[in-house]
Amino acid sequence: MKLNIQRNRWVILKDRKKIFCGLARDYQFKNIDDIGGTAIKTYQSESKARASFIRSWWTAEELIEANRIEFVEVIESISTRKLANLKE
């Protein structure tokens, strides 16, 4: 049996080159090409992404006003290669 979950989520991009990452208020922007195993911060809606970003990032409003921030809808996909001990 294989587990496959897909859902629409929202992410925050800065200058179309960096993505908002981190957990538990240890947030940072990382180059999209260099995220490796970093946790990408995702949100259920654009409005939740915007509100959370404004609360979490000290220059958020200035970056948004300067059009350096985009809220982008993505498809998040989680899947397994194999689930142990489960029958199909």
C-alpha positions in Angstrom: 0.0 0.0 0.0 1.3 3.4 -0.9 0.2 6.7 0.9 -0.2 9.7 -1.3 -1.6 13.0 0.0 -1.9 16.2 -2.0 -3.3 19.5 -0.8 -3.3 23.1 -1.8 -1.2 25.3 0.4 0.4 28.8 0.3 4.0 29.7 0.5 5.8 33.1 0.8 8.4 34.1 -1.8 10.9 37.0 -1.6 12.2 38.5 -4.8 11.1 35.3 -6.6 14.3 33.7 -5.4 13.9 32.9 -1.8 11.2 30.9 0.2 10.1 31.5 3.8 11.3 28.5 5.9 11.6 27.5 9.5 9.7 26.4 12.6 8.9 27.8 16.0 9.7 31.4 15.2 13.2 30.5 13.9 12.2 31.7 10.4 14.5 32.7 7.5 14.4 33.1 3.8 16.5 30.5 1.9 17.3 30.3 -1.8 14.8 28.0 -3.5 17.7 26.1 -5.0 19.3 25.5 -1.6 16.5 24.4 0.7 17.7 20.9 1.2 15.9 19.3 4.2 14.7 22.7 5.6 11.1 22.9 6.7 9.2 25.1 4.3 6.5 27.2 6.1 3.1 26.6 4.4 -0.3 28.0 5.1 -3.9 27.0 4.5 -4.8 30.3 2.7 -3.3 33.4 1.4 -4.9 35.5 4.1 -3.4 33.3 6.8 0.0 33.4 5.1 -0.1 37.2 5.0 -1.3 37.6 8.6 1.3 35.2 10.0 4.1 36.7 8.0 3.3 40.2 9.3 3.3 38.9 12.8 6.5 36.9 12.4 8.9 39.0 10.3 10.0 42.4 11.5 10.1 44.1 8.1 7.1 42.3 6.6 4.9 45.2 5.8 7.7 47.2 4.2 8.7 44.2 2.0 5.0 43.7 1.0 4.6 47.4 0.2 7.8 47.3 -1.9 6.3 44.3 -3.9 9.2 42.1 -2.9 6.9 39.4 -1.3 4.5 37.1 -3.2 2.0 34.7 -1.7 1.9 31.7 -4.0 -0.5 28.8 -4.1 1.3 25.5 -4.4 0.4 21.8 -4.3 2.0 20.1 -1.4 2.6 16.4 -1.9 3.4 13.8 0.7 3.9 10.2 -0.3 5.6 7.0 0.9 7.6 4.5 -0.9 6.2 1.6 1.2 4.1 1.3 4.3 5.3 -1.6 6.5 2.9 -4.1 8.0 -0.1 -3.0 6.0 -2.0 -5.2 3.6 -3.3 -3.7 0.4 
